[in-house]
Amino acid sequence: SDRRCASVGPLGRLCSSIETMSNFVSGVGGGPLDAAEGGKSFRFSSATSGVIEADWLLEEPARAYVDSLFDQRNRIHFGLLEQPTVKNVAQPEEFEFKVFFAGKSNAGKTSTICKLADMPVPPTHQETIGMHTQTVHWPVKMKRGMRNGQTGMIKFRLWDTGERVLTKYDHILEACLHQAHAIVFVFSFTDRASFDMLLPLMTKLAGGSGAASGYLVKAVVGTKFDQFMKSQVTERELEEFSAHWKVPVFRTSNIGSGADLTLGVTSAARNPAAAVSAAKSVASNTPNVENMVTSQGAANIPEVPLRQHKLEKLSEVSSLLNGLADLLLEANLSKSR
């Protein structure tokens, strides 16, 4: 099952953990953007409709915003009433959106939320009991409309509940949809039934009257994308579904996959000597020594420079968070016109 979600993605596949489909409809689409940082290439997903600058976090003016999300090397888990403190910058405008994750049991709803928040989940699948909420902050810079060039902080309130709870208690569904701005429908590539369930679930939930101001953004997330041999859903089916129902589809591998790359060295975890050599090479070419963090426990594998580490962490979830931010801001701007 798609369970562990606090995995650190390798540098060699920075944005492959969560990436958008290449063929979106209704102006929804675009591939990842590359930018160099300290000799490394970081990939941030391009925005779906172009309301925000997807690669803005790579720029120097965004450094304070990136730092506000971290306590040294770890993402900060903010409470419902807490917000990041951006140093030496006027407090950015905050946009708050409630996003409800829905789907079949064991489709990967909880693990996807954990991935976005950089939090761990139990090692075995457990049906979500009651309602769970998680707050995730995401800085953005807008490039369209009256807010062109304005920076802000998106506050995502992510809601999750189990399939059985929804069918058993009507008030749970009502609470999850109350003033919701978006619904993310989740399916698993390895569970055909979860994909077939999308349409009736979208029909049931997206037409409700509990959405905030009648503007309800819809998106689909497919989990366990890395398990190609077990996949029961084809790319053609996804493209046809996205085109017919005019909904963006994101793909995710919440537990990580592919080669083990650290500092650009293949299988560094299995070859500590090579990792140490690579780390020394990076350190010798890095002018800001304060941003270097030394060894990593008994394995004695030096970690990447601090800014690189932060950008890597954010790039792992940039596609889905940028995509949701873009769709929600576009709906918000359309509503205010």
C-alpha positions in Angstrom: 0.0 0.0 0.0 1.0 3.7 -0.5 1.9 4.3 3.2 5.1 6.1 4.1 5.0 9.7 3.0 7.9 11.5 4.7 10.5 10.1 2.3 13.3 12.3 1.0 13.4 12.1 -2.8 16.8 11.6 -4.4 18.4 14.6 -6.1 18.5 12.8 -9.5 14.6 12.7 -9.7 13.6 15.8 -7.8 10.2 16.2 -9.2 9.3 12.6 -10.2 7.7 11.8 -6.9 4.7 14.0 -7.7 4.3 15.3 -11.3 1.5 16.5 -13.6 0.3 14.6 -16.6 1.8 16.0 -19.8 -1.6 16.4 -21.6 -4.0 18.5 -19.6 -7.1 20.0 -21.0 -8.7 23.5 -20.8 -5.3 25.1 -20.6 -4.2 22.8 -17.8 -0.8 21.3 -18.5 2.9 22.0 -18.9 6.0 20.2 -17.9 8.6 20.8 -15.1 11.0 23.8 -15.2 14.7 23.3 -14.6 17.0 25.8 -12.8 20.5 25.6 -11.5 21.3 26.1 -7.8 24.7 25.5 -6.5 25.7 23.4 -9.4 22.6 21.2 -9.1 19.5 21.2 -11.3 16.2 21.5 -9.4 12.9 20.9 -11.1 9.8 22.8 -10.1 6.5 22.0 -11.9 5.1 24.6 -14.2 1.8 26.1 -13.1 -1.4 24.7 -14.7 -3.0 27.9 -16.0 -0.2 30.3 -15.5 -1.5 32.4 -12.6 1.7 31.9 -10.5 5.4 31.7 -11.3 6.1 28.0 -10.7 9.9 28.4 -10.5 9.9 31.5 -8.3 11.1 29.6 -5.2 14.4 29.1 -6.9 15.1 32.9 -7.0 17.0 34.7 -4.4 14.1 37.0 -3.3 12.2 33.8 -2.4 14.9 32.6 0.0 13.2 34.1 3.1 10.0 32.5 2.2 11.6 29.1 1.8 13.5 29.5 5.1 10.2 30.3 6.9 8.9 26.8 6.1 11.9 25.1 7.8 13.5 24.6 11.1 17.0 23.9 9.9 16.6 20.8 7.7 13.0 19.8 8.7 9.7 21.2 7.4 7.8 23.0 10.2 4.3 21.5 10.9 2.1 24.5 11.5 -1.0 24.4 13.6 -4.4 25.7 12.5 -3.8 29.2 14.0 0.0 29.4 13.2 1.6 30.9 10.2 5.2 31.1 8.9 7.3 34.1 9.8 9.1 35.5 6.8 12.2 37.4 8.1 13.1 40.9 6.8 9.9 40.9 4.6 6.6 42.5 5.2 4.1 39.8 6.2 2.8 38.4 2.9 -0.9 38.3 2.1 -2.4 34.9 3.1 -4.9 33.0 0.9 -6.7 30.2 2.8 -8.2 27.3 1.0 -10.0 24.2 2.3 -9.2 21.1 0.2 -11.1 17.8 0.8 -9.4 14.5 -0.2 -11.9 11.8 -1.2 -11.6 8.3 -2.7 -11.8 4.6 -2.1 -10.3 3.0 1.1 -6.5 2.4 0.7 -6.3 4.6 -2.4 -3.6 6.8 -0.7 -5.4 9.8 0.6 -3.7 10.0 3.9 -0.3 9.2 2.5 -0.6 11.9 -0.1 -1.5 14.5 2.5 1.5 13.3 4.6 3.7 13.6 1.6 2.6 17.2 1.1 3.1 18.0 4.8 6.4 16.0 5.1 5.0 13.9 7.8 5.2 10.1 8.5 2.3 7.7 8.6 1.9 4.3 10.2 3.8 1.5 8.3 0.7 -0.4 7.7 -2.6 0.7 6.2 -5.2 1.8 8.7 -8.7 3.1 7.8 -8.9 6.8 8.7 -11.3 7.1 11.7 -13.3 10.3 11.9 -11.9 13.4 10.2 -8.2 14.4 10.0 -7.0 17.8 9.1 -3.5 19.1 8.2 -2.3 22.6 7.5 0.3 23.2 4.7 1.7 26.6 3.8 3.0 27.3 0.3 4.6 30.6 -0.9 3.6 31.9 -4.4 4.3 34.8 -6.7 1.5 35.8 -9.1 2.1 36.9 -12.6 -1.3 37.6 -14.0 -4.1 40.2 -13.5 -4.2 43.0 -11.0 -1.9 41.1 -8.6 1.0 40.7 -11.1 4.2 40.5 -9.2 2.5 40.1 -5.8 3.8 37.5 -3.4 1.6 35.6 -1.0 1.3 32.6 1.3 -1.2 29.9 0.5 -2.6 28.2 3.5 -4.0 24.8 2.6 -6.3 23.2 5.0 -6.3 19.5 3.9 -9.2 17.3 5.1 -9.2 13.6 5.0 -11.7 10.9 6.2 -12.2 7.2 5.6 -14.5 5.7 3.0 -16.5 3.7 5.6 -16.9 6.7 7.8 -18.4 8.7 4.9 -21.0 6.0 4.1 -21.9 5.4 7.8 -22.1 9.0 9.1 -23.8 11.6 6.9 -22.7 14.5 9.1 -19.0 13.7 8.4 -19.4 14.3 4.7 -21.4 17.5 5.4 -18.5 18.8 7.6 -15.9 17.9 5.0 -17.7 19.7 2.2 -18.7 22.7 4.3 -17.0 25.8 2.8 -14.6 23.6 0.8 -12.8 25.3 -2.1 -11.6 22.1 -3.8 -12.0 18.3 -3.8 -9.1 16.1 -4.7 -10.3 12.7 -5.9 -7.7 10.0 -5.2 -7.3 6.6 -6.9 -4.5 4.0 -6.9 -2.9 2.9 -10.1 -2.8 -0.7 -8.6 -6.5 -0.7 -7.7 -8.8 -0.6 -10.7 -11.9 -0.3 -8.5 -10.6 2.9 -7.1 -10.3 4.4 -10.6 -13.8 3.2 -11.6 -15.1 4.8 -8.5 -14.0 8.3 -9.5 -16.9 9.2 -11.7 -19.8 8.3 -9.3 -17.8 9.9 -6.5 -17.3 13.1 -8.5 -21.0 13.1 -9.4 -22.0 12.7 -5.7 -19.6 15.2 -4.2 -18.8 17.9 -6.7 -22.4 18.8 -7.2 -23.1 19.5 -3.6 -24.2 22.9 -2.2 -21.6 23.0 0.6 -18.8 24.4 -1.5 -17.5 27.9 -0.8 -19.4 30.5 -2.8 -20.3 27.9 -5.5 -16.7 27.7 -6.8 -15.4 24.2 -6.3 -12.1 23.2 -7.9 -11.8 19.6 -8.8 -8.6 17.6 -9.3 -7.6 13.9 -9.5 -4.5 12.3 -8.0 -3.3 8.8 -8.9 -1.1 7.2 -6.3 1.5 4.3 -6.5 2.5 5.6 -9.9 5.9 3.9 -9.5 4.4 0.4 -9.5 4.3 0.1 -13.3 4.2 -3.7 -13.3 1.1 -3.7 -11.1 -0.7 -0.8 -12.8 -4.3 -1.5 -13.7 -4.9 2.0 -15.3 -3.4 3.0 -18.6 -2.2 6.4 -19.8 -4.8 6.5 -22.5 -7.5 6.0 -20.0 -6.2 8.9 -17.9 -5.9 11.2 -20.9 -9.4 10.4 -22.0 -10.8 10.8 -18.5 -9.0 14.2 -18.1 -10.2 15.4 -21.5 -13.8 14.3 -21.1 -14.4 15.5 -17.6 -12.1 18.6 -17.9 -10.2 17.8 -14.7 -6.4 17.8 -14.2 -4.8 14.5 -13.2 -1.7 14.4 -11.0 0.5 11.3 -10.5 2.3 10.5 -7.3 4.6 8.0 -5.8 4.5 8.7 -2.1 7.0 6.1 -0.9 9.7 6.9 -3.5 11.1 4.8 -6.3 14.0 4.5 -8.8 17.7 4.7 -8.3 19.1 5.8 -5.0 20.8 9.1 -5.8 22.5 11.3 -3.2 24.5 14.3 -4.4 24.2 13.0 -7.9 26.0 9.7 -7.0 24.1 6.5 -7.8 23.5 4.2 -4.9 25.2 6.5 -2.4 23.6 4.8 0.5 25.2 1.5 -0.5 28.5 3.2 -1.3 29.4 5.6 1.5 32.9 6.2 0.3 31.6 7.5 -3.0 29.1 9.7 -1.2 31.8 11.2 1.0 34.0 11.9 -2.0 31.1 13.6 -3.8 30.2 15.6 -0.8 33.7 16.9 -0.4 33.7 17.9 -4.0 30.5 19.9 -3.5 31.8 21.5 -0.3 35.0 22.6 -2.0 32.9 24.5 -4.6 30.4 25.9 -2.2 31.3 29.5 -1.0 28.7 29.6 1.8 30.2 27.2 4.3 27.5 28.0 6.9 24.9 26.2 4.8 26.8 22.9 5.0 25.6 20.2 7.4 28.1 17.5 8.3 27.6 13.8 8.7 24.5 11.7 8.7 24.7 9.2 11.6 26.5 5.9 11.5 26.5 5.7 7.7 28.8 8.8 7.8 27.2 10.1 4.6 27.5 13.9 4.5 24.3 15.7 3.7 23.7 18.2 0.9 24.0 21.9 1.4 21.2 23.3 3.5 19.6 25.4 0.7 19.8 22.6 -1.7 18.2 20.3 0.8 15.3 22.7 1.3 14.7 23.2 -2.4 14.8 19.4 -2.9 12.2 18.9 -0.2 9.9 21.5 -1.8 10.4 20.3 -5.3 9.1 16.8 -4.3 5.7 18.3 -3.8 5.8 21.3 -6.0 3.7 19.9 -8.8 0.6 19.2 -6.8 0.9 22.2 -4.5 1.6 24.6 -7.4 -1.2 23.0 -9.4 -3.7 23.3 -6.6 -2.6 26.9 -5.8 -2.9 27.9 -9.4 -6.4 26.4 -9.9 -7.7 27.9 -6.7 -6.3 31.3 -7.3 -7.6 31.3 -10.8 -11.1 30.4 -9.5 -10.7 33.1 -6.8 -9.8 35.7 -9.4 -12.6 34.7 -11.7 -15.1 35.0 -8.8 -13.9 38.5 -8.0 -14.2 39.8 -11.6 
